[in-house]
Amino acid sequence: MSMIIPEIDLHLTPKDCTRDILTDFIETAVNTGADTIRIIHGKGNSSKKLEVYKILEKNRSVFGYDDDGSNWGATVVHLEAKEK
């Protein structure tokens, strides 16, 4: 059985919008019961990836995160379970 993981692609997201868009995506994922999400930020010079990591480090819903296997252009994020 394969599981569908919510995913967002931030390739073309302007830097000044990244925090709001990613924060909203995480909040929506948590509210719908997702425990894992995937963020595509691209490889490039890793400036978007570093920005994403800074956002993840400050988000209380994020339990942990790491590269999506050998694809270092995407990050898999593990979310805290929503308290009932």
N, C-alpha and C positions, 0 to 999 in steps of 0.2 A: 504494500500500500504506500503510495507516495503522498506526501503532505504538501499543500500549497503554502508557500511562505510569502507573506506580504513583502513587496519590493518597491523601492523608489529609485529613480534614476536622476541624479543631481548634475549630470554632465553640463547641461546648459543653464543651470540655475545661477543667476547673478549672485556674487558673493554677499551682497547686502540683504539677500532674501533667504540664504541658506539656513540660518538659525531658525527663523520662523517656520519655514516649510518643513524642516526636519523635526522640529519640536512638535508641530501639529501632527505629522505622520506617526511619530512615536506614541503620542497621546491617543490617537485614533486606534492604533494597533493594540495598545493596552486595553482600551475600552471595549474592543471587540473580542478580547480573550486571546490574542496572539501572544506566544511566548518567545517567538523568534521572528526577526525581520532581516531583510537584506537591503543594503544600501550600495548603489552603484555610484562611484565617485570618479572613476577613471584612473588611469595610471599616470600619464604625463609627468609633471614635475612634483606631483604629490601635494601641491598646495591645498587642493580641495580635500584630499584625504586627511591632511593634518587639521584642517578646519573642522571636518566631520568628527574626528577623534576628540577635539577640544569640546565640542558640543556634547558628545556622548559621555565624556568624563564628568560633566556637570549635571547630567540628567538623572534624577532620582529613580526613574523607572528602569534604567539600564543596569543589568546584573553583570554583564561582561560582553566583550566583543573581540573579534579577530578577523584576519584576512579570510576570504572565502576560499579556503584550500590554497591551491597554487595560483588562484586568480587574485592578485594583489590590487586589482582595479575595483574590487568590491569588498564589502565588510559584512559579516554576519553578526547580528546583535542579539543577545539573549536578554529578555525582559523579565522583570520581577512580576510575579503573579499579582493581579489586582485584588486588593483586599475587599472582602464583602461586608 
